[in-house]
Amino acid sequence: DGPLTASYSIRKHLAELDGILGNDLSRYTKAALAQGTYKGKLMTLPYISSGMVLFLNRRHFADAGVALPEPDVAKRWTWEQTLEAAKKLTDPAKNQWGLVFEMADRPYQALTLPQSKGAQVLSEDGLTATGYVDSKPFIDAMQFYADLFNKHKVTPTGVFDTNLALEMFATGRASMYLATTPSLASISARKDLDWTVAPQPYFEGGKAVTPTGSWHIGMNPRTKQRAAAETFIKAFAQPEYVEAQARLRPNPPVLKSVWDSMGAELDTPGWRIVRSEMENTAVPRPATPGWLEDEDILRGAFREIQGGANVEQRLKKAARDIDREFAKYRG
């Protein structure tokens, strides 16, 4: 997985790929290339990526008298606007929720909220969480997140299964659904559902930040089959292979040329949003050798915050726990 690039690199399990692929890496989307780079060197090659859009139930909006946000990144809603709409769309009598997250406890999705408020999620070297995970903008963003579940009750707690989140939107139990691009295919197959899309919200006074990153390929520097490994990696870099991957799995292509060669299929509101995000707002998960530890600790914190834990106290504990785990990477 892309965010493990730093972890594999620091353990010397990856060979540099710059020389294999040549110097012209501008053919890759900015966010995908960044996820495979560690300390200025390309260590893993992206072959699929990811992005998110906000799915909207047209009928729910019409019934509640709420105007739909537009599928235009220049007219992106704020999180504050989204909350106000969610309050009007939530209807306990119908078991209808205003907003559901596809990955409610995963840093992949949740970290974009504090980042939208300007929070840095780890130190520049990727080895310190204290002062970052427990910073004021991080706490403020996660308090807003907690209030969606506990104060305003527009988002259901305990929905950690991505399939359940999708099903809630597909069956009309959620009016808004923030999810990755595979949901475009799943929801398109539901002929009984009247839906549209909009860009992921951002905080008023902040900036638009969207998640990205997915599967990469690398080469073990100790391989005894280097020539074969290089040939294999070069094949993964060919446009026809990247296009085949994009057709098999509805994820954003990592080559700009494939966005053009698949123009007919990707010329839809959802894909146009994602293409713009990939170049302008998409931020890969932090480059740290301790990504697995970081993700696991934050995931536990986000679950407890959803459940009503004190946000500041829980994030301070998470920061201490992450720093303790990261100690083995220092020195």
PyMOL commands that set and color helices and strands:
alter all, ss='L'
color gray80, all
select helices_A, chain A and resi 2-10+18-21+30-35+58-64+73-75+79-89+92-94+107-110+112-116+136-150+162-170+182-188+226-236+239-248+256-261+263-266+269-280+291-306+311-329
alter helices_A, ss='H'
color red, helices_A
select strands_A, chain A and resi 37-38+41-42+45-46+52-57+97-101+174-180+195-198+210-211+216-217+282-283
alter strands_A, ss='S'
color yellow, strands_A
deselect
rebuild
show_as cartoon
